[in-house]
């Protein structure tokens, strides 16, 4: 009993989404994105390419991955981003490729801004409720940016689940 190619493709996308959610929950709870999540997404990508109903320019996707990983490395060296965040956004850019990398980065940035504002507001509220002296340490409040990256990744998967969009981009 063979599985329909479209069903297999949708299962690959669903599994990728599940892995992204696990990575986001891990980052929210422990401020760590498991290397295993990034590795699983990287290893799942060839199955995505093989099951896609339309041709995926995988070499171009690899180029986008390399560019994002290289730029991310610079951010990591300057201590502007964590290694897990860099690996996570790089592997998601592999999936997004040249067609959707802009959307991935835009949605991640907007989600990250909303997340940062929310955590900042909660920090200020907690500080005021505790009646502590001095100003709240907003600059030292960690942000689980993997959550925002996962939002961008999930939106990218939604776009990738409609192969007719690839021909219009």
C-alpha positions, -999 to +999 in steps of 0.1 A: +000+000+000+018+031-013+012+065+002+001+093-021+030+117-028+009+147-018+000+131+015+037+122+022+047+158+014+021+172+038+033+148+065+069+160+060+056+196+064+037+186+095+067+169+110+088+199+103+062+221+120+061+198+151+099+200+154+098+238+152+072+239+180+093+216+201+123+239+196+102+270+205+089+253+237+124+243+246+137+279+241+107+293+261+113+270+290+151+267+291+165+293+267+180+265+247+172+253+211+182+217+209+209+209+183+188+178+176+159+199+164+181+218+140+197+186+128+163+169+124+151+198+103+182+197+081+179+159+076+142+163+068+148+188+041+158+163+014+126+144+020+107+177+015+126+182-018+119+147-030+081+148-021+074+183-033+048+185-061+069+211-079+106+213-084+125+228-054+156+248-064+176+230-036+210+243-046+196+279-043+181+269-009+216+257+001+231+290-009+205+309+012+213+286+041+250+293+037+245+331+035+222+332+066+246+309+086+276+331+076+258+363+086+245+346+118+281+336+127+291+373+126+262+381+149+272+353+172+308+364+174+297+399+183+275+384+210+243+399+194+227+365+189+229+330+205+243+300+187+210+281+189+191+310+174+216+312+145+214+275+138+176+276+139+171+305+116+198+291+092+181+257+089+147+274+085+162+296+057+172+263+040+135+254+039+125+290+029+150+292+001+152+322-022+114+323-027+104+328+010+135+339+029+124+375+030+090+365+044+108+342+070+130+371+082+102+397+082+078+375+101+105+365+125+115+401+131+079+413+137+073+383+160+105+390+178+096+426+183+062+417+197+077+390+220+104+415+232+078+442+240+056+416+258+085+403+279+097+439+286+062+449+297+059+418+320+093+427+335+083+462+343+050+450+357+067+424+379+092+451+391+064+475+400+044+448+418+074+438+438+080+474+448+117+470+442+141+499+443+158+511+412+149+504+376+140+470+362+169+453+345+154+452+310+188+450+293+194+417+312+161+401+306+166+371+283+143+368+252+136+333+239+140+344+203+135+308+191+098+313+197+098+342+171+120+322+147+095+293+150+066+316+142+085+327+110+092+291+102+056+280+107+044+308+084+070+297+059+057+261+061+022+274+054+035+291+023+054+260+012+023+239+016+008+258-014+032+250-043+011+272-066+026+302-048+061+292-059+053+300-095+039+334-086+068+346-064 
